[in-house]
């Protein structure tokens, strides 16, 4: 679960937040779009990471600063993007299986 993009594994809080986001993406039917936007070679994740770093103090009102930093680190590296895409896909797969049962 750890990635070279982070000094340690993402926090349990960030993982829980990602699970909620994955559920929302699936509910909206846009998980494929999110996966495409997070693909390696796409400049949007790196731009998103930079925006998160700049807005981190203000975003602290919405989510813990540690999570903002962790998300920025994930978006700012290829290994972090790969881990993030896998997490979102795994969460979506888990939700599909729960819905099928």
PyMOL commands that set and color helices and strands:
alter all, ss='L'
color gray80, all
select helices_A, chain A and resi 12-28+31-37+43-59+65-75+78-100
alter helices_A, ss='H'
color red, helices_A
deselect
rebuild
show_as cartoon
